[in-house]
Amino acid sequence: MEIENRLVEHPEIADAAVIAASHAVLGQEVKACVVLHPGAHLDADAIRTWTAAALAAFKVPAPVVFLGELPYSVTGKVLKRDLERDHGGPENRPPTRPGHDADAHPRATCVIRPGRRRRRCR
């Protein structure tokens, strides 16, 4: 919310939403989806400079996407999952560790031992 609030404070930005994008070193970074007012001319560098003046460096959006409008639900909330699906793509997912297979590791099971109060988990 803090990043989105800073973005919409800009006089040329009509609406904005923030989603996560994958980053090769950090894992994830901030990605801004911005809707400009009609006739406004703004580039990604100007948006980064605007947000960097008031926010910490890790909150400044690196990739910026310019859209005609943001998707909203019937209750008036931004549908970020639609933004991530349409503008995030596979690079939006956090990277996995090499050789890591989440399905290969069974979940821990807990067994209640008779006559004891404690559970033993394996």
DSSP file (Angstrom, degrees, kcal/mol; ACC not computed):
  #  RESIDUE AA STRUCTURE BP1 BP2  ACC     N-H-->O    O-->H-N    N-H-->O    O-->H-N    TCO  KAPPA ALPHA  PHI   PSI    X-CA   Y-CA   Z-CA
    1    1 A M     >        0   0    0      0, 0.0     4,-2.9     0, 0.0     5,-0.2   0.000 360.0 360.0 360.0 -37.6    0.0    0.0    0.0
    2    2 A E  H  >  +     0   0    0      1,-0.2     4,-1.8     2,-0.2     5,-0.1   0.902 360.0  44.6 -62.4 -40.7    2.8    2.4    0.8
    3    3 A I  H  > S+     0   0    0      2,-0.2     4,-2.2     1,-0.2    -1,-0.2   0.924 114.4  48.5 -70.0 -44.3    4.3    2.1   -2.7
    4    4 A E  H  > S+     0   0    0      1,-0.2     4,-2.3     2,-0.2    -2,-0.2   0.898 110.0  52.3 -62.9 -40.7    1.0    2.4   -4.4
    5    5 A N  H  X S+     0   0    0     -4,-2.9     4,-0.8     1,-0.2    -1,-0.2   0.905 109.7  49.3 -62.3 -40.8    0.1    5.4   -2.3
    6    6 A R  H >< S+     0   0    0     -4,-1.8     3,-0.5    -5,-0.2     4,-0.5   0.898 110.0  51.9 -65.6 -39.2    3.3    7.1   -3.3
    7    7 A L  H >< S+     0   0    0     -4,-2.2     3,-1.5     1,-0.2     6,-0.2   0.930 108.3  48.9 -63.3 -46.0    2.7    6.3   -7.0
    8    8 A V  H 3< S+     0   0    0     -4,-2.3    -1,-0.2     1,-0.3    -2,-0.2   0.606  96.6  72.1 -75.3  -9.1   -0.8    7.8   -7.1
    9    9 A E  T << S+     0   0    0     -4,-0.8    -1,-0.3    -3,-0.5    -2,-0.2   0.709  75.8  99.8 -72.1 -19.4    0.5   11.0   -5.4
   10   10 A H  S X  S-     0   0    0     -3,-1.5     3,-1.3    -4,-0.5    37,-0.0  -0.484  79.8-132.8 -67.8 135.0    2.2   11.8   -8.7
   11   11 A P  T 3  S+     0   0    0      0, 0.0    -1,-0.1     0, 0.0    -3,-0.0   0.711 103.2  48.6 -65.4 -20.1    0.1   14.4  -10.6
   12   12 A E  T 3  S+     0   0    0     24,-0.1    25,-2.3    29,-0.0     2,-0.6   0.510  93.3  87.4 -97.1  -5.2    0.4   12.4  -13.9
   13   13 A I  E <   -A   36   0A   0     -3,-1.3    23,-0.3    23,-0.2     3,-0.1  -0.851  47.6-179.7-100.6 123.4   -0.5    9.0  -12.5
   14   14 A A  E     -     0   0A   0     21,-2.4     2,-0.3    -2,-0.6    22,-0.2   0.860  69.6  -4.2 -85.4 -40.4   -4.2    8.2  -12.4
   15   15 A D  E     -A   35   0A   0     20,-1.8    20,-3.1    -8,-0.1     2,-0.3  -0.988  62.9-176.5-153.9 154.1   -4.0    4.7  -10.9
   16   16 A A  E     -A   34   0A   0     -2,-0.3     2,-0.3    18,-0.2    18,-0.2  -0.996   7.1-174.1-155.1 151.7   -1.3    2.2   -9.8
   17   17 A A  E     -A   33   0A   0     16,-2.2    16,-3.2    -2,-0.3     2,-0.4  -0.972  16.5-141.3-142.6 154.5   -0.9   -1.3   -8.4
   18   18 A V  E     +A   32   0A   0     -2,-0.3     2,-0.3    14,-0.2    14,-0.2  -0.969  21.6 171.1-123.2 132.7    2.2   -3.2   -7.3
   19   19 A I  E     -A   31   0A   0     12,-2.8    12,-2.8    -2,-0.4     2,-0.3  -0.803  35.3 -97.1-128.9 172.9    3.0   -6.9   -7.9
   20   20 A A  E     -A   30   0A   0     -2,-0.3     2,-0.3    10,-0.2    10,-0.2  -0.718  32.6-172.2 -94.1 143.3    6.0   -9.1   -7.3
   21   21 A A  E     -A   29   0A   0      8,-2.6     8,-3.1    -2,-0.3    71,-0.3  -0.973  29.9-105.0-129.9 147.2    8.5   -9.9  -10.1
   22   22 A S  E     -A   28   0A   0     69,-1.9     2,-0.4    -2,-0.3     6,-0.3  -0.396  30.4-161.9 -74.1 150.5   11.3  -12.4   -9.9
   23   23 A H  E  >  -A   27   0A   0      4,-1.3     4,-1.5     1,-0.1    -1,-0.0  -0.996  20.7-134.3-133.2 136.2   14.9  -11.2   -9.6
   24   24 A A  T  4 S+     0   0    0     -2,-0.4    -1,-0.1     1,-0.2    -2,-0.0   0.831 102.8  21.8 -62.1 -34.6   18.0  -13.2  -10.3
   25   25 A V  T  4 S+     0   0    0     -3,-0.0    -1,-0.2     1,-0.0    -3,-0.0   0.859 130.1  38.5-100.7 -46.6   19.9  -12.2   -7.1
   26   26 A L  T  4 S-     0   0    0      1,-0.1     2,-0.6    -4,-0.0    -2,-0.2   0.677  95.0-128.6 -83.5 -18.8   17.3  -11.0   -4.6
   27   27 A G  E  < S+A   23   0A   0     -4,-1.5    -4,-1.3    66,-0.1     2,-0.3  -0.431  81.7  18.9  99.9 -58.4   14.5  -13.5   -5.4
   28   28 A Q  E     -A   22   0A   0     -2,-0.6     2,-0.3    -6,-0.3    -6,-0.2  -0.983  62.6-174.4-143.2 154.9   11.8  -11.0   -5.9
   29   29 A E  E     -A   21   0A   0     -8,-3.1    -8,-2.6    -2,-0.3     2,-0.3  -0.910  36.6 -86.9-141.0 169.7   11.5   -7.3   -6.6
   30   30 A V  E     -A   20   0A   0     30,-0.3    32,-1.5    28,-0.3     2,-0.4  -0.624  35.7-168.3 -83.5 133.3    8.7   -4.7   -6.9
   31   31 A K  E     -A   19   0A   0    -12,-2.8   -12,-2.8    -2,-0.3     2,-0.4  -0.991  10.0-148.8-122.4 127.0    6.9   -4.3  -10.2
   32   32 A A  E     -Ab  18  64A   0     31,-2.1    33,-3.2    -2,-0.4     2,-0.6  -0.803   7.0-161.2-100.3 134.0    4.6   -1.3  -10.8
   33   33 A C  E     -Ab  17  65A   0    -16,-3.2   -16,-2.2    -2,-0.4     2,-0.4  -0.970  24.5-171.4-110.1 116.3    1.6   -1.3  -13.0
   34   34 A V  E     -Ab  16  66A   0     31,-3.1    33,-3.0    -2,-0.6     2,-0.5  -0.884  22.8-161.4-121.3 139.0    0.7    2.3  -13.8
   35   35 A V  E     -Ab  15  67A   0    -20,-3.1   -21,-2.4    -2,-0.4   -20,-1.8  -0.984  21.1-150.7-114.8 122.7   -2.2    4.0  -15.5
   36   36 A L  E     -A   13   0A   0     31,-0.5   -23,-0.2    -2,-0.5     3,-0.1  -0.560  22.0-102.9 -90.9 155.5   -1.5    7.6  -16.6
   37   37 A H    >   -     0   0    0    -25,-2.3     3,-2.1    -2,-0.2    -1,-0.1  -0.411  57.6 -80.5 -65.8 152.3   -3.9   10.5  -16.9
   38   38 A P  T 3  S+     0   0    0      0, 0.0    -1,-0.1     0, 0.0     3,-0.1  -0.353 118.9  14.2 -58.2 131.6   -5.0   11.2  -20.6
   39   39 A G  T 3  S+     0   0    0      1,-0.3     2,-0.2    -3,-0.1    -2,-0.1   0.377  94.2 134.9  85.3  -3.5   -2.3   13.2  -22.3
   40   40 A A    <   -     0   0    0     -3,-2.1     2,-0.5   -28,-0.1    -1,-0.3  -0.532  40.6-157.5 -79.8 144.9    0.3   12.6  -19.6
   41   41 A H        +     0   0    0     -2,-0.2     2,-0.3    -3,-0.1   -29,-0.0  -0.962  28.0 147.9-125.9 112.6    3.8   11.7  -20.7
   42   42 A L        -     0   0    0     -2,-0.5     2,-0.2   -30,-0.1    -6,-0.1  -0.997  26.6-153.9-145.1 141.0    5.9    9.8  -18.1
   43   43 A D     >  -     0   0    0     -2,-0.3     4,-1.6     1,-0.1     3,-0.2  -0.667  34.2-101.8-114.1 173.5    8.6    7.2  -18.4
   44   44 A A  H  > S+     0   0    0      1,-0.2     4,-2.4    -2,-0.2     5,-0.2   0.849 118.4  55.9 -63.4 -36.8    9.8    4.5  -16.0
   45   45 A D  H  > S+     0   0    0      1,-0.2     4,-2.4     2,-0.2    -1,-0.2   0.892 106.1  50.8 -64.4 -38.7   12.9    6.5  -14.9
   46   46 A A  H  > S+     0   0    0     -3,-0.2     4,-2.1     2,-0.2    -1,-0.2   0.868 110.4  49.9 -66.2 -35.9   10.7    9.4  -13.8
   47   47 A I  H  X S+     0   0    0     -4,-1.6     4,-2.3     2,-0.2     5,-0.2   0.913 110.9  48.9 -68.4 -42.7    8.6    7.0  -11.8
   48   48 A R  H  X S+     0   0    0     -4,-2.4     4,-2.3     1,-0.2    -2,-0.2   0.905 112.0  48.7 -63.3 -40.8   11.6    5.4  -10.1
   49   49 A T  H  X S+     0   0    0     -4,-2.4     4,-1.1     2,-0.2    -1,-0.2   0.903 110.7  51.6 -64.3 -41.5   13.0    8.9   -9.3
   50   50 A W  H  < S+     0   0    0     -4,-2.1     4,-0.3     1,-0.2     3,-0.3   0.913 114.8  40.9 -62.4 -45.0    9.6    9.9   -7.8
   51   51 A T  H >X S+     0   0    0     -4,-2.3     4,-2.0     1,-0.2     3,-1.3   0.855 109.1  59.4 -74.8 -33.7    9.3    6.9   -5.6
   52   52 A A  H 3< S+     0   0    0     -4,-2.3    -1,-0.2     1,-0.3    -2,-0.2   0.754  94.2  66.8 -66.8 -23.0   13.0    6.9   -4.5
   53   53 A A  T 3< S+     0   0    0     -4,-1.1    -1,-0.3    -3,-0.3    -2,-0.2   0.737 119.4  18.3 -69.0 -21.7   12.5   10.4   -3.1
   54   54 A A  T <4 S+     0   0    0     -3,-1.3     2,-0.3    -4,-0.3    -2,-0.2   0.547 117.2  63.0-125.9 -12.6   10.2    9.1   -0.4
   55   55 A L  S  < S-     0   0    0     -4,-2.0     5,-0.1     1,-0.1   -52,-0.0  -0.759  84.3 -93.2-119.1 161.8   10.7    5.4   -0.1
   56   56 A A    >   -     0   0    0     -2,-0.3     3,-1.6     1,-0.1     4,-0.5  -0.295  43.7-107.8 -65.1 156.3   13.5    3.0    0.8
   57   57 A A  G >  S+     0   0    0      1,-0.3     3,-1.0     2,-0.2    -1,-0.1   0.837 117.6  56.6 -59.4 -36.4   15.6    1.6   -2.0
   58   58 A F  G 3  S+     0   0    0      1,-0.2   -28,-0.3   -29,-0.1    -1,-0.3   0.637 104.1  55.4 -73.9 -10.7   14.1   -1.9   -1.9
   59   59 A K  G <  S+     0   0    0     -3,-1.6    -1,-0.2     2,-0.1    -2,-0.2   0.518  80.3 105.5 -95.1  -7.4   10.6   -0.4   -2.3
   60   60 A V  S <  S-     0   0    0     -3,-1.0   -30,-0.3    -4,-0.5     2,-0.3  -0.614  77.7-120.1 -76.6 124.5   11.4    1.4   -5.6
   61   61 A P        -     0   0    0      0, 0.0   -30,-0.2     0, 0.0   -10,-0.1  -0.480  25.2-170.8 -69.8 126.6    9.9   -0.5   -8.5
   62   62 A A  S    S+     0   0    0    -32,-1.5     2,-0.4    -2,-0.3   -31,-0.1   0.967  73.9  44.5 -80.8 -61.9   12.4   -1.6  -11.0
   63   63 A P  S    S-     0   0    0      0, 0.0   -31,-2.1     0, 0.0     2,-0.4  -0.686  72.9-167.9 -83.5 139.0   10.2   -2.8  -13.9
   64   64 A V  E     -b   32   0A   0     -2,-0.4     2,-0.5   -33,-0.2   -31,-0.2  -0.994   4.6-162.4-127.3 130.2    7.3   -0.5  -14.7
   65   65 A V  E     -b   33   0A   0    -33,-3.2   -31,-3.1    -2,-0.4     2,-0.5  -0.948   9.9-146.8-113.4 130.4    4.3   -1.5  -16.9
   66   66 A F  E     +b   34   0A   0     -2,-0.5     2,-0.3   -33,-0.2   -31,-0.2  -0.865  24.3 179.7 -99.1 124.7    2.1    1.2  -18.4
   67   67 A L  E     -b   35   0A   0    -33,-3.0   -31,-0.5    -2,-0.5     3,-0.1  -0.800  38.0-131.9-121.8 161.1   -1.6    0.1  -18.8
   68   68 A G  S    S-     0   0    0      1,-0.3     2,-0.3    -2,-0.3    -1,-0.1   0.835  91.1 -13.3 -77.4 -35.5   -4.8    1.6  -20.1
   69   69 A E        -     0   0    0    -35,-0.1    -1,-0.3    -3,-0.0   -35,-0.0  -0.978  67.5-115.1-160.5 158.1   -6.7    0.5  -17.0
   70   70 A L        -     0   0    0     -2,-0.3     2,-0.4    -3,-0.1    10,-0.1  -0.734  36.9-108.0 -95.8 147.5   -6.3   -1.8  -14.1
   71   71 A P        -     0   0    0      0, 0.0     8,-2.8     0, 0.0     2,-0.3  -0.617  40.2-170.4 -76.5 130.5   -8.6   -4.9  -13.6
   72   72 A Y  B     -C   78   0B   0     -2,-0.4     6,-0.2     6,-0.3     2,-0.1  -0.895  17.0-129.6-120.1 150.8  -11.1   -4.4  -10.7
   73   73 A S    >   -     0   0    0      4,-2.5     3,-1.5    -2,-0.3     6,-0.0  -0.331  39.5 -96.7 -84.1 175.5  -13.5   -6.8   -9.0
   74   74 A V  T 3  S+     0   0    0      1,-0.3    -1,-0.1     2,-0.1    -2,-0.0   0.721 126.2  56.6 -67.6 -19.9  -17.2   -6.0   -8.5
   75   75 A T  T 3  S-     0   0    0      2,-0.1    -1,-0.3     0, 0.0    -3,-0.0   0.436 122.6-104.7 -90.6   0.5  -16.4   -4.8   -5.0
   76   76 A G  S <  S+     0   0    0     -3,-1.5     2,-0.3     1,-0.3    -2,-0.1   0.626  75.0 134.2  91.2  14.3  -13.8   -2.3   -6.3
   77   77 A K        -     0   0    0      1,-0.0    -4,-2.5     2,-0.0    -1,-0.3  -0.750  61.8-107.7 -98.0 146.0  -10.6   -4.1   -5.5
   78   78 A V  B     -C   72   0B   0     -2,-0.3     2,-1.5    -6,-0.2    -6,-0.3  -0.525  26.4-132.1 -69.7 131.3   -7.7   -4.4   -7.9
   79   79 A L    >>  +     0   0    0     -8,-2.8     4,-1.5    -2,-0.3     3,-0.6  -0.661  31.7 174.0 -86.7  86.9   -7.4   -8.0   -9.1
   80   80 A K  H 3> S+     0   0    0     -2,-1.5     4,-2.9     1,-0.2     5,-0.2   0.803  74.0  62.4 -67.3 -29.1   -3.7   -8.4   -8.6
   81   81 A R  H 3> S+     0   0    0      1,-0.2     4,-2.0     2,-0.2    -1,-0.2   0.866 104.0  49.7 -65.1 -33.0   -3.8  -12.1   -9.6
   82   82 A D  H <> S+     0   0    0     -3,-0.6     4,-2.7     2,-0.2     5,-0.3   0.891 110.8  49.4 -69.5 -39.2   -5.0  -11.0  -13.0
   83   83 A L  H  X>S+     0   0    0     -4,-1.5     4,-3.2     2,-0.2     5,-0.5   0.924 112.2  47.9 -63.3 -43.7   -2.1   -8.5  -13.2
   84   84 A E  I  X>S+     0   0    0     -4,-2.9     5,-1.3     3,-0.2     4,-1.3   0.883 113.9  47.5 -64.6 -38.0    0.3  -11.2  -12.2
   85   85 A R  I  <5S+     0   0    0     -4,-2.0     4,-0.3    -5,-0.2    -2,-0.2   0.927 122.1  33.9 -67.7 -44.1   -1.1  -13.6  -14.7
   86   86 A D  I  <5S+     0   0    0     -4,-2.7    -2,-0.2     1,-0.1    -3,-0.2   0.835 136.8  18.7 -82.9 -33.7   -1.1  -11.1  -17.6
   87   87 A H  I  <5S+     0   0    0     -4,-3.2    -3,-0.2    -5,-0.3    -2,-0.2   0.440 119.1  58.9-120.7  -2.8    2.0   -9.1  -16.8
   88   88 A G  I  <<S+     0   0    0     -4,-1.3     3,-0.4    -5,-0.5     4,-0.2   0.903  71.0 168.5 -91.6 -51.7    4.0  -11.3  -14.5
   89   89 A G    > < -     0   0    0     -5,-1.3     3,-1.8    -4,-0.3     4,-0.3  -0.100  63.7 -42.0  65.7-170.0    4.5  -14.4  -16.5
   90   90 A P  G >  S+     0   0    0      0, 0.0     3,-1.3     0, 0.0    -1,-0.2   0.784 134.4  66.4 -63.6 -27.2    7.0  -17.1  -15.5
   91   91 A E  G 3  S+     0   0    0     -3,-0.4   -69,-1.9     1,-0.2    -2,-0.2   0.615  89.5  68.9 -70.5  -8.2    9.6  -14.6  -14.4
   92   92 A N  G <  S+     0   0    0     -3,-1.8    -1,-0.2   -71,-0.3    -3,-0.1   0.713  81.2  89.0 -80.6 -20.9    7.1  -13.5  -11.7
   93   93 A R  S <  S-     0   0    0     -3,-1.3     3,-0.1    -4,-0.3   -66,-0.1  -0.533  89.4-107.0 -78.4 142.2    7.6  -16.8   -9.8
   94   94 A P        -     0   0    0      0, 0.0   -66,-0.1     0, 0.0    -1,-0.1  -0.391  43.3-101.7 -65.4 145.9   10.4  -17.0   -7.2
   95   95 A P        -     0   0    0      0, 0.0     2,-0.3     0, 0.0    -4,-0.0  -0.335  33.2-133.9 -68.8 149.3   13.3  -19.1   -8.4
   96   96 A T        -     0   0    0     -3,-0.1     3,-0.1     1,-0.1     5,-0.0  -0.673  26.3 -98.0 -99.3 158.0   13.6  -22.6   -7.0
   97   97 A R    >   -     0   0    0     -2,-0.3     3,-1.9     1,-0.1     2,-0.1  -0.502  48.2 -97.9 -71.8 141.8   16.8  -24.2   -5.7
   98   98 A P  T 3  S+     0   0    0      0, 0.0    -1,-0.1     0, 0.0     3,-0.1  -0.381 108.2  10.8 -60.4 132.7   18.6  -26.4   -8.2
   99   99 A G  T 3  S+     0   0    0      1,-0.2     2,-0.5    -2,-0.1    -2,-0.1   0.527  94.0 135.2  78.7   5.7   17.8  -30.0   -7.7
  100  100 A H    <   -     0   0    0     -3,-1.9     2,-0.5     4,-0.0    -1,-0.2  -0.781  29.7-178.5 -93.0 125.5   15.0  -29.3   -5.3
  101  101 A D    >   -     0   0    0     -2,-0.5     3,-1.1     1,-0.1     4,-0.4  -0.951  12.6-164.9-123.3 109.3   11.8  -31.2   -5.8
  102  102 A A  G >  S+     0   0    0     -2,-0.5     3,-0.8     1,-0.3    -1,-0.1   0.809  89.0  56.6 -65.1 -29.8    9.1  -30.3   -3.3
  103  103 A D  G 3  S+     0   0    0      1,-0.2    -1,-0.3     3,-0.0    -2,-0.0   0.685  94.7  67.3 -76.3 -16.6    7.0  -33.4   -4.2
  104  104 A A  G <  S+     0   0    0     -3,-1.1    -1,-0.2     1,-0.1    -2,-0.2   0.681  87.9  74.9 -77.5 -16.3    9.9  -35.7   -3.3
  105  105 A H  S <  S-     0   0    0     -3,-0.8    -1,-0.1    -4,-0.4     2,-0.0  -0.857  78.9-141.8-101.0 112.1    9.7  -34.8    0.4
  106  106 A P        -     0   0    0      0, 0.0     2,-0.1     0, 0.0     3,-0.1  -0.349  26.6-103.3 -68.9 152.7    6.8  -36.4    2.2
  107  107 A R        -     0   0    0      1,-0.1     2,-0.1    -2,-0.0    15,-0.1  -0.389  41.0 -97.0 -72.6 153.1    5.0  -34.4    4.8
  108  108 A A        -     0   0    0     -2,-0.1     2,-0.4    13,-0.1    -1,-0.1  -0.435  37.1-151.2 -69.1 142.2    5.7  -35.0    8.5
  109  109 A T        -     0   0    0     -2,-0.1    13,-2.5    -3,-0.1     2,-0.4  -0.945   2.9-144.1-117.3 140.3    3.1  -37.3   10.2
  110  110 A C  E     -D  121   0C   0     -2,-0.4     2,-0.4    11,-0.2    11,-0.2  -0.857  11.4-163.6-105.2 136.6    2.3  -37.1   13.8
  111  111 A V  E     -D  120   0C   0      9,-2.4     9,-2.3    -2,-0.4     2,-0.7  -0.972  14.5-140.1-120.7 130.5    1.5  -40.2   15.8
  112  112 A I  E     -D  119   0C   0     -2,-0.4     7,-0.2     7,-0.2     5,-0.1  -0.814  22.7-140.8 -89.0 119.5   -0.3  -40.1   19.2
  113  113 A R    >   -     0   0    0      5,-0.9     3,-1.7    -2,-0.7     5,-0.0  -0.648  25.2-105.0 -82.8 133.7    1.4  -42.7   21.4
  114  114 A P  T 3  S+     0   0    0      0, 0.0     3,-0.1     0, 0.0    -1,-0.1  -0.291 102.0  13.2 -59.6 136.1   -1.0  -44.7   23.6
  115  115 A G  T 3  S+     0   0    0      1,-0.2     2,-0.3     2,-0.0    -2,-0.0   0.491 110.3  96.1  79.6   2.9   -0.8  -43.7   27.3
  116  116 A R    <   -     0   0    0     -3,-1.7    -1,-0.2     2,-0.1     0, 0.0  -0.914  63.8-147.4-125.7 153.0    1.1  -40.6   26.6
  117  117 A R  S    S+     0   0    0     -2,-0.3     2,-0.2    -3,-0.1    -1,-0.1   0.745  74.9  83.5 -86.7 -25.4    0.1  -37.0   26.2
  118  118 A R        -     0   0    0     -6,-0.0    -5,-0.9     1,-0.0     2,-0.3  -0.477  69.6-136.6 -86.0 150.1    2.8  -36.0   23.7
  119  119 A R  E     -D  112   0C   0     -2,-0.2     2,-0.6    -7,-0.2    -7,-0.2  -0.751   9.0-144.0 -98.2 150.4    2.8  -36.5   20.0
  120  120 A R  E     -D  111   0C   0     -9,-2.3    -9,-2.4    -2,-0.3     2,-0.4  -0.971  16.0-161.0-115.9 121.2    5.8  -37.8   18.1
  121  121 A C  E      D  110   0C   0     -2,-0.6   -11,-0.2   -11,-0.2   -13,-0.1  -0.823 360.0 360.0-104.6 140.2    6.2  -36.3   14.7
  122  122 A R              0   0    0    -13,-2.5   -12,-0.1    -2,-0.4    -1,-0.1   0.332 360.0 360.0-123.2 360.0    8.3  -37.9   12.0
